[in-house]
Amino acid sequence: MLEHDDAFLSKAEVRSKVKLSYAEIARRQRKGTFPPSIALGPFRNSRRVFLWSSIRNWMAEQIAAALARDVSSK
């Protein structure tokens, strides 16, 4: 379900926000460790986008994991 402030992001916009290469985004998607993109149409070549809410949640999870690693290493 879409959140109130949700938006579509292109792969370029996602790359800019998360600071990962296109190849790394694709690798993490295949491993299931990065949010999937969604097709805007029924066709195989339909434009694909990411939901801002899923990217924002993924970023929050990455921050939490990094902070937990920092605390446990001290």
N, C-alpha and C positions, 0 to 999 in steps of 0.2 A: 504494500500500500504506500502511496506517495505521502511524504510528510508535507506539512503546510508550506515550508520554505524550500521544497525540493526543486531541482533544476537538472536539465540535461547538460552533460559536459562532453566535449569531443575528446578524443584520445590525446590530442595536443594540449588541451587545457588540463587534463589529468596529469600528463607528463610534467607540465609546468608546476603544478601544485605539489606533487609527491617527489619530484626531483629524481625519478628513475628513468632509464632509457626505455624506448619502445620495446626492445628485446627483453629487458628485465621484467617489464609489465607482462608481456606475453608468457614468459617463463613462470612467473608467479601465478598467473591465471591458470595455466595448465596444471600446476601443483595444487591449485585450490587455495592459495594463500593471498590472493588479491581479488577484489570484487569483480564479478563478470560484467561484461557489457551487455546491453540489450538491443535487439533489433527494433527499428521503428516501423518496419513493415513486414509483410509475410514472405518476402522473397529472400533467397540466399544472399543476394548482393544488396539488401536493404542497409541503409545507414545504421551504424551501431553507435550507441552513446553509453555513457556511464551516468548513474544517478549520483548527484552531489551528496546525498545523505549516506550512501554506501561508502563513498570515498572519504567523507568526513569521519565516519565511524571507524574505517580502517586506519586512518591517520591517528585517531585517538587511541586505538589498540596498540599501534606501534610505539606511541609515546609512553603509554603505561608499561609496556614490556621493557622498554629501554630504561625507564626509571626503576623498575623492579630489579633489573640486572645491575644497575649502578648501586642500589642499596645492598643487594646481596653480595656484591664484590668487596664491600668495605669491611 
